[in-house]
Amino acid sequence: MLNTNPIWKVLMVILVVAICALYASPNLYGEDPAVQISAARGATVEAQTLDTVKQALEAEGVEYKRLTLENNQIELRLLNSDQQLPVRELVANALGDRFVVALNLAPATPEWLESLGASPMKLGLDLRGGVHFLMEVDMGAAIAKTEEQMVQDFRSDLREEGVRYKGIRQRSQGGVELRFRDEAGRDEGTRALERKYPDLVFTDTDSDTDTIVTMSEQKLKETRDYAVQQNITIIRNRVNELGVAEPLVQRQGADRIVVELPGVQDTARAKEILGATATLEFRMQDTKGDVAAAVGGRSIPGSRLFTDRDGRPVLLKNRVILTGDHIVGAQSGFDEYSRPQVNISLDGKGGNKMAAATKDAIGQPMATVFIEYKPTGKRDADGRPIFDKQEEVVNVATIQARLGRSFRITGIDSQAEAHNLALVLRAGALIAPIQIVEERTVGPSMGAENIERGLTSIIYGLAATIAFMLFYYRGFGLVANVALVMNLVLIVGVMSMLPGATLSLPGIAGIVLTIGTAVDANVLIFERIREELRAGRSVQQSIHMGYSNALSSIADANITTFITAVILFSIGSGPVKGFALTLAIGLATSMFTAIVGTRLVVNSVWGGRRLDKLPI
């Protein structure tokens, strides 16, 4: 009996190894220091912007590798990292504050590999360098915003129920105060609202006509949780819209969010990327009010004075029709007259509110207000962060028909403005303002040092394992070492192909552990072959029986470890997930190389001949 390889198995192994080697190869090319240019609010990156950057570089005689415009971003690849800071200052001065100019690292992958979809492994903050922020959500503002919405809802609900009231206002000490005309009206209105809002607490006051409405503990907890989760989603959307690769955005504690931006080396510019911590509001324009009087300081009942981007006064009504958290989609485009517009999609609740507000407002102007909360660095007596609220009218459009879940914003000056407004709307509005309470920068030099140490540990572990296997198993040890190197190639290839996989220091630890355990399967197989030889079986029978009998032991050992890796990945945080991912991939690839790969080599070298002994 001879041990031969089926042709399909040979082709399968060659194909798997070739594909993984191809997709692992971009990791050999390293990264180029780069400057990334993206548009801030009110601007767009276009060919003219590219020309401006090119002219600024040529005027100063700056040499660079490549300057490209893709996906509404400009990427400038430089010759060395020493150029980054001077070039960033040069480009920032040339473009002004309408653009975000950030330092970055760009993969130096050849274009032919990029055309195949091959890219290097994504590196974590500890390996690539970047910035880390710990951000705190202003829970007071989140609760106040919910109470403000309660005021609007109560007014609509009481009107629908036909209950007359004197006034509804938000209380400075928390909650909402309902004032009715008489005791009967109070009882009727309270009963109607209690049926609709079971999670609110209605408390009568000493007055026979007033009621105080507050949120229950469960409602408060839901409001806080919603504020954090929604802010996490919106921050992630904003970072993705602005093109920062592989950001980490996750919750920490009750009211804090961790944001990590690998590859972004400039903390100040990273703050600008996250600086769009804003909300949106839709309000009707007050066309009858005296704008000049409002500018002069006179109070206009039911209205407030705002300014647009150019500083022109705009008088808007106090009532907020809708906030940006109801927007689920926004796309820029053109209307039937080829004028720029933004198409808006709302959730169900937002569509109902918009329909109710605009059914009697056809032909009247509606404004989109952009509200930004900028941290002052100060805190109040309770330790909460204090923000500077800045409001700006970004668009005023005429309502053409009753609006619902889908409508469009017209009257926009340019397609660039429409694109930028759609980006802001699509990225969403933060439920509550946030403030950076901690920031940390991991420089590229520290990341490079971590990579160097990690590679050194891999090399030492690989060398020690190779030496032992050669010494103890001789010729078969060489086969195991070939499988071990092939296993590393497979791990790197799979990690590079997985879109969500990120290699960090714990991930390198997982690879080092995999090197030590990858030969376990070979050891089991080789010892089984030795036992069969000692039992007096022929060489070919020993090879066949050794692989067959060792299979169950190998599967048991690796499956139990794989289950542990899955549990670690499912319940662990970022570093633990990185370790579990590389361990799980290493287990899968080591089983493939040990059971299939080494048998292919052993059968090719010794399986097709009649031998009296084996070099094992």
Buried (B, 14 or more C-beta within 10 A) or exposed (E): EEBEBEEEEEEBBEEBBEBBBBBBBBBEEEBBBBBBBBBBBBBBBBEEBBEBBBEBBEEEEBEBEEBEBEEBBBBBBBEEBEBBEEBBEBBBEBBEEEBBBBBBBBBBBEEEBEEEEBBBBBBBBBBBBBBBBBBBBBBBBBBBBBBBBBBBBBBEBBEEBEBEBEEBEBEEEEBBBBBBEEEEBBBBBBEBBBEEBEEBBBEBEEEEBBBBBBBEEEBBEBBBEBBBEBBBBBBBBBBEBBBBBBBBBEBEEEBBBBBBBBBBBBBEBBBBBBBBBBBBBBBBBBEEBEBEEBEEEEEBEEBBBBEBEEEEEBBBBEEBBBBBBBBBEBBBEEEEEEBBBBBBBBBEEBBBBBBBBBEEBEEEBBBBBBBBBBBEEEEEEEEBBEBEEEBBBBBBBEBEEBBBBEBBBBEBEEBBBBBBBBBBBBBBBBBBBBBBEEBEBBEBEEBBEBBEEBEEBBEEBBEEBBEBBBEEBEEBBBBBBBBBEBBBBBBBBBBBBEEEBBBBBBBBBBBBBBBEBBBBBBBBBBBBBBBBBEEEBBBBBBBBBBBEBBBEBBBEBBEEBBEBBEEBBEEBEBBEBBBBBBBBBBBBBBBBBBBBBBBBBBBBBBBEEEEEEBEB
